[in-house]
């Protein structure tokens, strides 16, 4: 074989290697960045929008670092943003009323009173079967050292490729204090709400389902197991759809209790509750949840099996 033939064969081999590389395979996902944040689409259909830039309806509550809209499989909007009954609730969000350093309150993260979240970095990746958003968020307080960050949040959101009539979205939220004596807590009353929340639409036919069967919202927390489904008529047609929130057993206080609301509020899987907990600088807290967006009601998919599948993840962590 002469020199020219060798070069040609090598070139063909290189092309075949590149075209067969998993990184080069076409992804169904597309990220579209705007001045407000990032939209994710799958096969041209919207999945969610991540609100990076601070936003407010009236100027009273300035919020960012949340997902809205979050879309159903059929493209209906499942979440609400700045609803009239609670102008500080926003899509899928995670925050806390009690933020303390050395037993002194430095602000209220639930309504962002004195608290701001500076989204420093947003990195996106996509492959043929998933899309990933990695966030670095600095939490700051006007009441703490002239706005010096007191905590850095590292959050990873993974959207798995749609499977038939459902889609899985994973959240891993790491809270890493930057100062000693940091404490975090939910509302300081018996409700103790705080942590991972979803402000979803509340259709009249909304049904709550847990591993124990139908769940009835109460004023206070209820213990209902590691997952909760919310199904009803979210769209303009008569079709039922919903979303399920799953909690990973590696999350503190597993299985965490729930705050459920049939009217005018958010749905919350509670962490840590009314009583504040300390988070040492050398031991960050990691919270893991999965949202499953689906067509049909809770009986349309095998949620116990999906929970079991989720529990097998991170087994070495």
C-alpha positions in Angstrom: 0.0 0.0 0.0 1.5 3.3 -1.1 1.7 6.5 1.0 -1.4 8.1 -0.5 -3.5 5.0 0.1 -2.4 4.9 3.8 -3.4 8.5 4.3 -6.8 7.9 2.7 -7.5 4.8 4.8 -6.5 6.7 8.0 -8.8 9.6 7.0 -11.8 7.2 6.5 -11.1 5.5 9.8 -11.0 8.9 11.6 -14.3 9.8 10.1 -15.9 6.6 11.2 -14.6 7.0 14.7 -16.0 10.5 15.0 -19.4 9.6 13.6 -19.8 6.7 16.0 -18.8 8.6 19.1 -21.7 8.9 21.6 -20.8 12.6 22.0 -21.5 13.2 18.3 -24.9 11.5 18.2 -27.8 13.9 17.7 -29.5 14.9 20.9 -33.3 15.5 21.0 -32.6 18.3 23.6 -32.0 22.0 22.9 -31.1 24.8 25.3 -32.2 28.3 24.3 -30.7 31.1 26.4 -32.4 34.5 26.9 -31.6 37.5 29.0 -33.9 36.0 31.7 -32.6 32.4 31.8 -32.6 29.2 29.9 -35.4 27.2 28.2 -35.1 23.5 27.6 -36.8 21.8 24.7 -37.0 18.1 23.7 -37.8 17.4 20.1 -39.0 21.0 19.8 -41.4 20.7 22.7 -40.8 22.8 25.8 -39.8 21.1 29.0 -39.1 24.0 31.4 -37.6 27.4 31.8 -35.0 28.2 34.4 -35.3 31.7 35.8 -31.7 32.9 36.3 -32.3 36.7 36.4 -34.0 38.2 39.5 -37.7 38.8 38.7 -40.7 40.4 40.5 -44.3 41.0 39.7 -44.8 44.1 41.9 -41.2 44.9 43.0 -41.9 43.6 46.5 -40.7 40.1 46.1 -37.6 39.6 43.9 -37.0 36.0 43.1 -34.8 33.8 40.8 -33.2 30.3 40.8 -36.4 28.4 40.1 -38.2 26.6 37.2 -41.3 28.1 35.6 -43.0 27.3 33.4 -42.8 23.5 33.9 -44.7 21.8 31.1 -46.8 18.6 30.9 -46.1 15.9 28.3 -48.8 17.5 26.2 -47.4 21.0 26.5 -49.7 22.4 29.2 -48.2 24.6 31.9 -48.3 22.9 35.2 -46.8 25.6 37.4 -47.7 29.1 38.5 -45.5 32.1 39.2 -46.3 35.0 41.6 -49.9 33.9 42.2 -52.2 36.5 43.8 -52.6 34.5 47.0 -48.8 34.2 47.6 -46.8 36.6 45.4 -43.5 35.1 46.5 -44.3 31.5 45.4 -42.7 30.5 42.1 -42.8 27.3 40.0 -40.5 24.7 41.3 -38.3 26.3 44.0 -36.3 25.5 47.1 -35.9 27.9 50.0 -36.3 28.5 53.7 -37.7 31.0 56.1 -35.0 30.6 58.8 -31.5 31.5 57.8 -29.2 32.0 60.8 -25.5 32.6 61.5 -24.3 32.2 65.0 -27.9 32.1 66.2 -28.7 35.4 64.6 -31.2 35.8 61.8 -29.8 37.1 58.6 -33.0 37.2 56.6 -35.9 35.3 55.3 -35.2 33.2 52.2 -38.9 32.2 51.7 -39.9 35.7 50.8 -36.4 37.0 50.1 -36.5 39.5 52.8 -32.8 40.6 53.0 -31.8 37.6 51.0 -30.6 37.4 47.4 -29.3 34.6 45.2 -26.6 35.4 42.8 -26.4 32.7 40.0 -22.8 32.8 39.1 -22.5 29.9 36.7 -25.0 27.9 34.6 -23.5 25.1 32.6 -25.5 22.9 30.3 -24.8 19.6 28.7 -26.8 17.3 26.5 -26.6 13.8 25.0 -28.9 11.5 23.1 -30.7 10.5 26.3 -30.5 13.3 28.8 -30.0 17.1 29.3 -28.2 18.5 32.3 -28.1 21.9 34.0 -25.4 22.6 36.6 -25.8 25.7 38.8 -23.6 27.6 41.1 -25.6 30.0 43.3 -24.2 32.4 45.9 -26.7 33.1 48.8 -26.2 36.6 50.2 -27.8 38.7 53.0 -27.8 42.5 53.3 -27.7 41.9 57.1 -24.5 39.8 57.0 -21.1 41.3 56.5 -22.3 43.9 53.9 -23.6 41.3 51.5 -20.8 38.7 51.8 -22.0 35.3 50.6 -22.9 33.0 53.5 -23.7 29.8 51.5 -22.9 28.4 48.0 -25.6 26.2 46.4 -24.6 23.6 43.8 -27.6 22.2 42.0 -27.7 19.7 39.2 -31.0 19.2 37.2 -31.0 16.2 34.9 -33.9 15.7 32.4 -34.1 12.2 31.1 -35.4 11.5 27.6 -39.1 11.1 27.5 -40.4 7.5 27.9 -43.7 6.9 26.3 -46.1 9.0 28.5 -43.8 10.2 31.2 -40.6 12.1 31.8 -38.2 12.0 34.7 -36.4 15.2 36.1 -33.8 14.8 38.8 -32.7 17.4 41.3 -29.6 17.3 43.4 -29.2 20.4 45.6 -26.1 20.8 47.7 -26.0 23.4 50.4 -22.5 24.3 51.3 -22.0 27.0 54.1 -19.2 29.5 53.6 -19.2 30.6 57.3 -19.2 28.7 60.6 -22.4 28.6 62.7 -24.8 28.4 59.8 -28.3 27.2 60.5 -31.4 26.6 58.4 -35.0 26.0 59.2 -38.5 26.0 57.8 -41.3 28.3 59.1 -41.0 28.7 62.8 -44.6 27.6 63.5 -46.1 24.1 63.7 -46.4 23.8 59.9 -42.6 24.0 59.5 -42.8 24.3 55.8 -39.6 24.9 53.7 -37.3 23.1 51.3 -38.3 21.7 47.9 -41.6 23.0 46.7 -43.8 23.0 43.6 -46.4 25.8 43.1 -48.6 23.9 40.7 -52.0 24.8 39.3 -54.8 23.5 41.4 -57.6 22.2 39.2 -60.9 21.3 40.9 -60.4 17.6 40.2 -56.9 17.5 41.7 -56.2 14.2 43.4 -53.4 13.5 45.9 -52.0 10.0 45.9 -49.3 8.5 48.2 -47.9 5.0 48.6 -50.8 4.4 51.1 -53.5 5.5 48.6 -55.4 8.7 48.4 -54.0 11.5 50.6 -56.0 14.3 52.1 -54.3 17.7 52.6 -54.2 18.9 56.2 -53.2 22.2 57.8 -50.1 20.7 59.3 -47.5 18.2 58.0 -48.6 14.7 57.1 -46.5 11.5 56.9 -47.3 9.8 53.7 -44.1 8.0 52.5 -41.4 8.9 50.1 -43.5 10.0 47.1 -46.7 12.0 46.3 -48.6 12.2 43.1 -50.7 15.2 42.0 -53.1 14.5 39.1 -56.0 16.4 37.5 -57.1 18.4 34.5 -54.2 20.8 34.1 -55.0 21.5 30.4 -57.9 23.1 28.6 -59.2 19.7 27.5 -60.6 16.9 29.6 -57.4 14.9 29.6 -55.9 14.0 33.1 -52.2 14.5 33.6 -49.9 15.1 36.6 -46.6 15.0 38.3 -45.1 12.9 41.0 -42.4 14.0 43.5 -40.1 11.3 44.7 -37.6 11.6 47.6 -34.3 9.7 47.6 -33.4 7.8 50.8 -30.1 9.5 50.9 -31.8 12.8 51.7 -31.8 13.8 55.4 -35.0 13.0 57.4 -36.1 10.4 54.8 -39.0 9.9 54.3 -39.7 13.5 54.7 -43.2 14.7 55.7 -45.4 16.7 53.3 -47.3 20.0 53.4 -50.2 19.6 50.9 -52.6 22.2 49.7 -55.8 21.7 47.6 -56.3 25.5 47.3 -54.2 28.6 47.1 -50.6 27.4 48.0 -47.7 25.2 47.1 -46.9 21.5 47.6 -43.9 20.9 49.9 -41.7 18.0 50.9 -40.5 19.3 54.2 -36.9 19.8 55.2 -35.8 20.3 57.9 -39.0 21.5 59.6 -39.8 24.0 62.3 -36.6 23.4 64.3 -33.4 24.8 62.8 -30.5 22.5 62.1 -26.8 23.4 61.8 -24.9 22.7 58.7 -21.1 22.6 59.3 -18.8 24.0 56.7 -17.0 20.7 56.3 -20.3 18.7 55.8 -22.7 20.1 53.2 -26.3 18.9 53.1 -27.4 17.1 49.9 -31.1 17.0 49.0 -32.2 14.7 46.2 -35.7 14.6 44.5 -37.2 13.4 41.3 -40.2 14.8 39.5 -42.0 12.6 37.1 -44.2 14.3 34.6 -46.9 12.0 33.2 -50.1 11.6 31.3 -53.1 10.1 33.1 -53.6 9.7 36.8 -51.4 8.0 39.4 -52.6 4.6 38.4 -51.3 5.2 34.8 -47.7 4.3 35.8 -46.0 2.1 38.3 -44.9 4.7 40.9 -43.7 2.2 43.5 -41.4 0.6 40.8 -40.2 4.0 39.7 -39.5 4.9 43.4 -37.5 1.7 43.8 -35.5 2.5 40.6 -34.7 5.9 42.0 -33.6 4.5 45.3 -30.9 2.4 43.6 -29.2 5.5 42.4 -26.3 7.1 44.3 -25.9 3.8 46.3 -22.1 4.4 46.5 -22.5 8.0 47.7 
